[in-house]
């Protein structure tokens, strides 16, 4: 194995599990190889905020000993994983991408990280996030390098950009992020990997820095939809749902909002995807989606207000100068939020959830481009106004899933006509996570056929 080779190159997570159980590879060998790759590539990528090599190797050794004793923790035994720096992990700092002191606010390690460890995953470290998960770019914090372009530094999306970059560079078997307005699906699309957002209440959110408890959800980055379904089933400790035949799939194509502001490359890739799915026999129907127009008003109100409530005015007042100006501009909006307006927006969100669920009844997924543009050069963004406008535009298609309490996935489709990454998004009803992943597996395979 060469220094820069990933121990999971050209191998699914299911294949790795077979190799691990046959003795062809050990958890320690895998961890050593992955850490060597990280050591070589991380200086240029800046994907990690905290790398715990010693702890990872101790965990890997323990996993190997358990397997030697015929203790089987499940399909994810020995898989190296990296998690976003909003997840508490016992013995490691949690800073949520900020210079503001918040470690005393974050709850101890919670259910999801404990589930990863109980499943036999090897935690490599923590990945970067934008400050407090607010958007995709900070002016005063280093941005991870998008592996899609070795010449021009390009936007990665956010806020889980460290996990997206780590996955795109094959620095882990899978990586973990959080998604409040697209923070998994958005960087997945711009970095050319698969990003899956669970339904918000699929996992307890204890031990995770909260941005907006009404819309926060956990997500994972994987090489493809098959690996995403494999991880979901393994953590659920249940079987993977069989992918449906193309003719059994019904997809809703929104008439409003989602097809606006598209780059030419995105529009062409999406059109080709729709054409291939229809040719394969999938049923694609147009649906109105006027509720999506309310994302700006609801997000601008609820998200900063809930973050301010968690951080506290006094703490922010004492450390305001430590904030990145992009994050500060978002948080400022919350200081004038009235209680009655917050209650009104919360109630409106519930109404929108019901309206959209009713309209999409009988549909397997809503289909759209994930992000309306390809990754822009970072040099185009030097002011708060430029970054803020880009954040709003780039998340026009991802924020609705959080507003409507849906699960969602972004699949890379740039092979259909773009030199830069393009994502295709599927969003499903609350609680339909395994169905959405099964549908995504079929869609991915159909789009891979020349």
C-alpha positions, 0 to 999 in steps of 0.5 A: 500500500502506497503512503497516499492510498486510502485503505478503503479505495475502490472498496465499499464499506460492506466490502471492508466489513468482509475483509475485516471479518476474513482477516484480510485487514485489521482495524489497526492496519486500517487506522495506521494507513488512514492516519498516514494519509491524513498526515500527508494531506491534511496540511493542504486540506485543513479538514481537521481541527483535532486529530487524536491519532493515539486514541484512534490506534488504542480504539483500533487495537481494542476492536481487533482484540474483540474480533479475535475473541469473536465479539461482533459489534456489527458491520461497522467494526474497524471503520475509521470515522471523523466527526464535526466539531459540534459533537461532544466526544469524551476527552476532546474539546468542542469549540463549534468553530469559534474563538468564543468560549463555549466548552462549558455550554456543550453537553457531554458525549451524547447518544449518537457518538456513543452509538458509533463507538458501540458499533465499533467505529474508530474515531480519528478526530474532529473536523472543521465547521464554520463558526456556530454552523452559521453558513458556509464561509468565515472571513477570519477563519481558514476554509478547508481546501476543496479537493475538486480543484488543485489549482484554484481554491473553491468554496466548499459549502458549509457548515460541515465542510471539514467532514465533506472535504475529509470524505472527498479526500478519502480521509475516513470511511465515512464522516459525520456532520450536522444539517440545519439548513443544508450543512451536510447536503450543501458541502456534499454537492460542492465537494462531489460526495454523497451527503445524507441528512437524517430526519431531525428526530431520528436521533437524540441530539444530546451532546451536540452544539445546537444551532436551531433545535427545531431544525437541527439534524445529524448527517453523514458523508459517504462515497455513495448512496450504497454506503450511506444506506449501509451506515444507516442500517448498521446504526439502526441495527436493522436490515437495509431496505431493498432498492425499488425498481425504477418503474416503482419510483414516483418523484415530485419535481417542484414547479416553484423555487427550486429551479431558479438561479441555476448555473448552466452546468447545474441545469444541464446535469439536472436535465440529463438526470431527469431524462435518464430517470424517465427513460428508465421508467421512473414516474416524475410528476410536477408539483407546486411548492409555494411554501419554499418561498418562506424559507428566508423569513423563517430562517432569518427569524428562528435560527439566530434567535435560538442560537442567541438563546443558547449562547446568552446575551451576556456571554456574547457581549463579553466576547463579541470582538472574537466573533467572525464578522459573518457570524456576528451579522447573523447573530445581530438579527436576533437581538431585536426578535420579539417573543410574539414573532418567534412564537408566530414563526414556530407555529408557521413552521408546523403548518408548513410541515403539514401542508408539504407532507399532505401534498407529497403523500404517495411520492417517494421523494422530491427531486431537485438540484442540491445547490444552484451553482458549482463551487465558486473561487473563494477569491470572489468573496471578501465582504460580509455582504458577498458571503451572506448573499452567497449563503442565501442563494447556495442554500435555496434548495437545501433549507426547505427540507429542514423547514418541512422536517424532511430527510434528504440526500445529495448525490454527485452527478457532475459526470452528467455534464460538468467539470466541477461538482454538481449535486442532485437532491432527493428529500423524503417525508419525516421518518422515511429515512430507509425508504429515501436511501433505498430510492437514492440507491436506485437513482444513483445506479440508474444515473451511472448507466451511460 
